[in-house]
Amino acid sequence: MPLTTTRPTQPRAIGSVRLSTKTQGSQSVLDGLYQQGAAKAVFPRANKGLTAVLLNTSGGVTGGDRFTYEAAAGTGTHLTLTTQACERAYRAQPGEVGRINTTLRIADGGSLWWLPQETLIFDGCALERRLVCEITGSGTALIVEPICIGRLAMGEAQVQGQIRDRISITRNGAPLVQDAWVLRGNMAEQMKHAASGGGAAAMVSLTYIAPNAEAQLDPLRALLPDTGGASLLRPDVLVLRLLAPSGYHLRRHLLPILDHLTHGEMPLCWRL
């Protein structure tokens, strides 16, 4: 039998969570739940609506991994989605890409907060993320995506790799927000340029969609440092961007903003 030099296929993590909410009296409760593979959800007690904490039991994402999250907030319900800890995008094998796809649906009169903790980008990673949020009628949303490039505390100042991130938010099928960015190659070096990151190693994008979005513009601007900005795309759509030199500095400015928008109802895992 001839010898072969073909490299064996590496094991890869596959995970999926699908959940939905409905009202039971005045409470928001689970309507449906499906969990598969390395993706799980737990449901701690919450003062507002239903909170789901997503877990990646594989410990991170590397090339070839596939994770899919789908959540639907039913009419009159509130759903908060967060993560147990920071997601980690690990070094990938050449030619392999890890993928995370998230689909959020908000019914008329429903409310959903997407509040994952930071995604940590390791040297050599290859990651593609896509988030789609579909809002119906008077549904409201708070969408937050924080990210940290490199592990400064570990001396990882140079980070090679690639990340592609896309966010699409619609109401009744009409686009509200379309956002996409890519970093490829020496990402840490690219973030040093004034036109990209100005030396930042952490950043967050935040979108707030609600009837009172316009009224939140001045209060949020007052909470931002010089490396952040907030704007209205329309009276009910507010977008915010924030750059920071580290994950610590990012949280120091981001937590007061999230506390303001959630009226102090941030998930407990963000406090630990």
JOBELZI-V387716 format. One record per residue. N is the residue number from 1. PHI is phi as a letter, one per 30 degrees, with the letter a starting at -180 (NA if undefined). Layout:
N PHI
N PHI
//
This chain:
1 NA
2 d
3 d
4 b
5 c
6 d
7 d
8 d
9 d
10 d
11 d
12 b
13 d
14 b
15 a
16 a
17 b
18 b
19 b
20 b
21 b
22 b
23 c
24 b
25 i
26 c
27 c
28 c
29 b
30 d
31 c
32 a
33 b
34 b
35 b
36 b
37 i
38 d
39 c
40 b
41 b
42 b
43 b
44 d
45 d
46 b
47 d
48 b
49 h
50 c
51 c
52 c
53 c
54 d
55 b
56 c
57 d
58 d
59 j
60 l
61 b
62 b
63 e
64 j
65 d
66 b
67 b
68 b
69 b
70 b
71 b
72 b
73 c
74 d
75 e
76 i
77 c
78 b
79 b
80 c
81 c
82 b
83 b
84 d
85 a
86 d
87 d
88 b
89 c
90 d
91 e
92 c
93 d
94 e
95 i
96 c
97 b
98 d
99 b
100 b
101 c
102 b
103 b
104 c
105 b
106 b
107 d
108 e
109 i
110 c
111 b
112 b
113 c
114 c
115 b
116 d
117 d
118 d
119 c
120 c
121 c
122 c
123 e
124 i
125 d
126 b
127 b
128 b
129 b
130 b
131 b
132 b
133 b
134 c
135 c
136 c
137 h
138 c
139 e
140 b
141 b
142 b
143 c
144 b
145 b
146 c
147 b
148 b
149 c
150 i
151 c
152 d
153 d
154 c
155 i
156 d
157 d
158 c
159 b
160 c
161 k
162 a
163 b
164 b
165 b
166 b
167 b
168 b
169 b
170 b
171 b
172 h
173 i
174 c
175 d
176 c
177 b
178 b
179 b
180 a
181 a
182 b
183 b
184 b
185 j
186 d
187 d
188 d
189 d
190 d
191 d
192 d
193 d
194 d
195 d
196 c
197 b
198 i
199 j
200 d
201 c
202 b
203 a
204 b
205 c
206 b
207 b
208 b
209 b
210 a
211 e
212 c
213 e
214 d
215 d
216 d
217 d
218 d
219 e
220 d
221 d
222 d
223 c
224 d
225 d
226 d
227 c
228 b
229 a
230 b
231 b
232 c
233 d
234 a
235 e
236 c
237 b
238 c
239 b
240 b
241 b
242 b
243 c
244 b
245 d
246 a
247 d
248 d
249 d
250 d
251 d
252 e
253 c
254 d
255 e
256 d
257 d
258 d
259 e
260 d
261 d
262 c
263 h
264 i
265 c
266 d
267 e
268 d
269 d
270 d
271 c
272 d
//
